[in-house]
């Protein structure tokens, strides 16, 4: 499951402009490499190299691609309201020194509305203001746990650099409630040690993130890469013993072959 989640996170890091109006889809397969921290603020990171399925779909109401899963609920001019999904990696606590003997972190799935407002658009670029509000659920399919709420205002810039080459830059600020922070950074008394004291998290500021992705597509080949920086200075959980680094950098690259497609799909 950790490998599958790593590919999903790589895909989420590749924020790609999709401007088609007609229904279209692509199906393919590829291989991806990514280097990711176990969780935001973790000192340990994992390397992933694995195959992944490549799938995109675009209609008037639904967008599925490497960067997002959106279902449009309402649209009026430059404003749209969507239902969006996000995911975060599971963590095996046996593989993380800071979390030794603590429960594993399950796959963190988030779902909720996203309000988008188009601030600017031209033939080659666009700027969006986005406000996702998502409910988090920790799960391994067999078990389900309420993991709180997240709010993540974003500014997203999308630019065509040259023919078939696209760049996206996204700046996001995070706030989460107590339950969410407690799930990631809390230490219950039963898991406290001399090096890992008990810690009760509170709601509030959860840092900011800057991510950049570049993609290229020609005929049936697609190539994407991303780099992401997370800054957790001043976060409401800054005194948690599980927060070991205030700065994290993640990156990855993926290559895919598209073996079937329908419609004219613009990135």
Backbone torsions as a table, in degrees:
resi	resn	phi	psi	omega
1	UNK	NA	-34.6	-179.6
2	UNK	-62.9	-35.7	179.3
3	UNK	-67.3	-43.9	178.2
4	UNK	-60.2	-44.2	-179.1
5	UNK	-64.7	-35.5	178.9
6	UNK	-62.4	-42.5	177.4
7	UNK	-63.2	-41.6	179.2
8	UNK	-61.8	-40.2	179.8
9	UNK	-68.1	-38.7	175.3
10	UNK	-58.6	-45.4	-179.4
11	UNK	-64.4	-39.2	179.2
12	UNK	-67.1	-29.3	178.8
13	UNK	-72.5	-18.3	-179.1
14	UNK	-92.2	82.9	-179.9
15	UNK	-77.7	112.0	-168.5
16	UNK	-120.8	132.2	178.3
17	UNK	-69.6	131.3	178.6
18	UNK	-126.7	110.4	-169.0
19	UNK	-117.0	10.9	-178.6
20	UNK	-69.8	151.6	178.4
21	UNK	-107.5	-29.1	-179.5
22	UNK	-87.6	158.6	177.0
23	UNK	-63.9	131.9	179.0
24	UNK	-154.8	156.0	177.9
25	UNK	-153.4	160.0	177.7
26	UNK	-137.6	145.9	178.7
27	UNK	-136.0	131.9	-179.3
28	UNK	-164.0	-164.9	179.8
29	UNK	-148.8	153.0	-178.0
30	UNK	-156.7	-171.9	177.1
31	UNK	-132.2	143.4	-175.4
32	UNK	-134.3	146.0	170.6
33	UNK	-123.8	135.2	176.4
34	UNK	-145.6	151.8	175.0
35	UNK	-125.7	117.1	-169.9
36	UNK	-136.2	143.0	171.7
37	UNK	-68.4	153.6	-179.5
38	UNK	-58.4	-36.8	175.3
39	UNK	-162.2	162.3	-179.0
40	UNK	-57.0	123.5	-178.3
41	UNK	94.9	-2.8	178.7
42	UNK	-76.5	147.5	177.1
43	UNK	-88.1	-19.5	179.6
44	UNK	-98.1	147.3	179.6
45	UNK	-135.0	162.6	-178.9
46	UNK	-120.9	150.9	174.9
47	UNK	-109.1	134.8	-178.7
48	UNK	-129.0	132.0	173.4
49	UNK	-136.1	113.9	-172.3
50	UNK	-162.6	159.3	174.7
51	UNK	-77.3	159.0	177.7
52	UNK	-150.8	150.6	174.1
53	UNK	-77.8	142.5	-179.3
54	UNK	-112.3	119.9	-178.7
55	UNK	-146.5	132.6	173.5
56	UNK	-133.2	150.5	178.4
57	UNK	-150.1	139.0	-179.1
58	UNK	-142.4	125.8	171.3
59	UNK	-139.2	-175.0	179.6
60	UNK	-64.2	-26.7	-173.3
61	UNK	-114.1	-19.6	-173.3
62	UNK	-129.3	134.9	173.4
63	UNK	-128.6	121.5	174.5
64	UNK	-128.0	119.0	176.1
65	UNK	-153.5	-168.4	-177.2
66	UNK	-66.7	-20.7	-173.9
67	UNK	-100.3	-23.1	-172.6
68	UNK	-164.7	162.0	170.8
69	UNK	-127.6	112.2	-174.7
70	UNK	-129.8	139.6	171.0
71	UNK	-123.4	117.5	-174.1
72	UNK	-72.9	128.5	178.4
73	UNK	-101.4	-31.5	-175.5
74	UNK	-160.9	145.3	177.4
75	UNK	-144.6	138.9	177.6
76	UNK	-155.0	103.0	-179.2
77	UNK	64.3	-125.2	-179.4
78	UNK	-83.3	-2.4	-176.5
79	UNK	-104.2	134.3	172.6
80	UNK	-135.2	147.4	174.5
81	UNK	-118.2	121.9	-175.4
82	UNK	-122.2	159.2	167.7
83	UNK	-99.1	121.6	-173.3
84	UNK	-123.2	158.5	179.8
85	UNK	-124.2	151.2	172.9
86	UNK	-147.9	163.8	-178.9
87	UNK	-147.8	153.4	177.1
88	UNK	-134.3	155.0	-173.5
89	UNK	-63.6	142.5	165.1
90	UNK	-75.6	156.3	-179.6
91	UNK	-132.7	124.8	172.1
92	UNK	-82.0	112.9	-174.4
93	UNK	-63.0	-23.9	176.9
94	UNK	-66.0	-21.4	-178.5
95	UNK	-97.3	3.0	-178.2
96	UNK	-125.9	117.4	-174.0
97	UNK	-59.7	-38.2	-177.7
98	UNK	-68.1	-25.9	-175.7
99	UNK	-107.2	15.1	-179.5
100	UNK	-52.9	131.9	178.3
101	UNK	70.4	6.9	173.5
102	UNK	-96.4	162.9	177.2
103	UNK	-62.2	148.6	175.6
104	UNK	-63.8	151.8	169.3
105	UNK	-87.1	122.4	-178.2
106	UNK	-81.2	172.9	174.7
107	UNK	-58.5	122.3	-177.4
108	UNK	-97.2	103.4	-178.7
109	UNK	-100.3	133.7	-178.1
110	UNK	-122.9	138.1	179.3
111	UNK	-143.3	142.2	179.1
112	UNK	169.9	177.7	-179.4
113	UNK	-76.3	148.5	174.5
114	UNK	-129.3	119.7	177.0
115	UNK	-93.9	122.4	-178.3
116	UNK	-116.2	136.1	175.0
117	UNK	-129.9	124.4	-179.4
118	UNK	-80.3	111.1	-179.4
119	UNK	-83.3	-32.5	-176.8
120	UNK	-158.1	144.3	174.6
121	UNK	-153.4	135.8	173.5
122	UNK	-132.7	-171.6	-179.7
123	UNK	-67.3	-25.0	-173.7
124	UNK	-119.3	-3.2	-176.8
125	UNK	-155.9	163.2	172.8
126	UNK	-158.3	153.7	179.5
127	UNK	-125.8	127.1	-179.0
128	UNK	-121.6	143.6	167.0
129	UNK	-103.4	126.0	-175.4
130	UNK	-125.8	144.3	178.1
131	UNK	-134.8	88.7	175.1
132	UNK	-82.4	136.4	171.6
133	UNK	-126.2	112.5	-169.5
134	UNK	-127.8	143.1	171.4
135	UNK	-88.1	130.7	-179.1
136	UNK	-102.1	135.7	178.0
137	UNK	-130.6	125.0	176.8
138	UNK	-91.9	128.0	-175.5
139	UNK	-153.1	150.3	166.1
140	UNK	-121.6	27.1	-177.4
141	UNK	79.4	-45.9	179.5
142	UNK	-79.0	-31.4	-177.6
143	UNK	-123.7	144.2	-179.5
144	UNK	-131.3	136.8	-177.5
145	UNK	-141.4	133.2	175.2
146	UNK	-66.7	122.8	-177.8
147	UNK	-118.1	19.8	171.3
148	UNK	91.2	-159.7	-174.1
149	UNK	-129.8	152.1	175.1
150	UNK	-133.5	143.8	172.3
151	UNK	-126.0	130.7	-171.4
152	UNK	-140.8	78.7	175.5
153	UNK	-59.2	139.2	-175.1
154	UNK	-138.0	147.2	164.9
155	UNK	-113.9	125.3	-176.5
156	UNK	-124.1	121.6	177.1
157	UNK	-109.1	128.0	179.3
158	UNK	-122.9	131.7	-170.4
159	UNK	-140.9	133.3	168.7
160	UNK	-84.1	116.3	-177.3
161	UNK	-80.0	-56.7	172.2
162	UNK	-141.8	179.8	-178.9
163	UNK	-54.8	124.2	176.3
164	UNK	72.6	8.9	177.4
165	UNK	-121.3	124.9	-173.1
166	UNK	-127.5	141.0	-179.5
167	UNK	-124.6	136.3	173.5
168	UNK	-127.7	133.5	174.8
169	UNK	-123.2	130.9	-176.0
170	UNK	-133.7	129.4	176.7
171	UNK	-113.2	126.0	-176.1
172	UNK	-132.6	143.2	173.9
173	UNK	-117.6	137.3	-171.7
174	UNK	-115.7	137.3	167.4
175	UNK	-129.4	140.6	179.5
176	UNK	-139.7	158.5	179.6
177	UNK	-87.9	176.8	-175.0
178	UNK	-58.1	-42.8	-176.9
179	UNK	-61.9	-40.3	-179.9
180	UNK	-65.1	-47.3	-179.9
181	UNK	-66.3	-36.9	179.4
182	UNK	-64.8	-36.8	-179.9
183	UNK	-62.8	-41.4	-177.0
184	UNK	-87.8	-36.8	-168.6
185	UNK	-122.1	-5.2	-179.8
186	UNK	-77.1	150.2	176.7
187	UNK	-127.7	108.4	179.0
188	UNK	-70.2	154.3	-178.1
189	UNK	-53.2	-36.0	-177.1
190	UNK	-67.0	-21.2	-179.3
191	UNK	-105.3	4.9	-179.3
192	UNK	-74.2	142.6	175.5
193	UNK	-134.3	-179.9	178.8
194	UNK	-63.6	-35.3	180.0
195	UNK	-89.2	-15.7	-176.3
196	UNK	-131.3	82.9	-177.0
197	UNK	-69.1	161.5	176.6
198	UNK	-58.9	143.1	179.0
199	UNK	-147.7	128.4	175.1
200	UNK	-108.9	118.7	-178.1
201	UNK	-78.6	162.8	175.5
202	UNK	-128.0	166.3	177.9
203	UNK	-77.2	163.7	175.9
204	UNK	139.7	-158.0	-176.4
205	UNK	-60.7	137.0	-176.6
206	UNK	-127.5	23.8	175.1
207	UNK	94.4	-179.8	178.4
208	UNK	-133.1	160.7	-174.5
209	UNK	-138.9	140.9	173.9
210	UNK	-126.4	119.9	-178.6
211	UNK	-125.3	147.9	178.3
212	UNK	-136.1	135.9	178.2
213	UNK	-134.6	141.6	175.9
214	UNK	-126.6	132.5	178.4
215	UNK	-129.3	153.5	177.8
216	UNK	-137.3	135.6	175.8
217	UNK	-139.0	130.9	176.2
218	UNK	-139.4	119.8	-176.7
219	UNK	54.9	-113.0	-176.3
220	UNK	-105.7	10.5	177.6
221	UNK	-104.2	137.6	176.1
222	UNK	-131.2	133.2	178.9
223	UNK	-130.6	132.8	179.5
224	UNK	-139.8	148.9	175.9
225	UNK	-145.1	151.1	177.9
226	UNK	-144.5	156.6	170.6
227	UNK	-138.9	139.1	-176.2
228	UNK	-136.2	137.3	177.5
229	UNK	-117.7	129.4	176.8
230	UNK	-114.6	130.2	178.4
231	UNK	-117.7	117.6	-177.2
232	UNK	-110.9	16.4	177.5
233	UNK	-62.7	131.8	178.1
234	UNK	77.4	9.3	178.6
235	UNK	-64.7	152.2	-177.0
236	UNK	-64.3	-17.3	179.4
237	UNK	-106.2	23.3	-173.5
238	UNK	-61.5	-19.7	-179.7
239	UNK	-95.9	6.7	176.9
240	UNK	-68.6	135.8	176.8
241	UNK	-66.9	-14.0	179.0
242	UNK	-86.0	-12.2	174.1
243	UNK	-88.9	103.6	-173.9
244	UNK	-105.6	-19.5	177.6
245	UNK	-138.5	134.6	177.2
246	UNK	-86.7	-8.6	-179.3
247	UNK	-131.1	129.2	175.7
248	UNK	-130.0	142.5	173.1
249	UNK	-123.5	131.1	177.1
250	UNK	-122.8	149.6	176.6
251	UNK	-155.4	163.0	179.7
252	UNK	-169.1	166.0	178.4
253	UNK	-145.2	146.7	-178.9
254	UNK	-144.0	145.8	177.8
255	UNK	-130.7	132.1	-177.3
256	UNK	-135.6	150.7	173.8
257	UNK	-111.2	122.5	-179.3
258	UNK	-92.5	110.9	-175.4
259	UNK	-98.9	-8.2	176.1
260	UNK	-153.9	138.2	178.1
261	UNK	-154.1	156.6	179.1
262	UNK	-138.5	138.3	-178.5
263	UNK	80.8	171.4	-179.7
264	UNK	-97.4	107.0	-172.6
265	UNK	-98.7	114.2	176.1
266	UNK	-95.2	135.2	175.7
267	UNK	-83.8	NA	NA
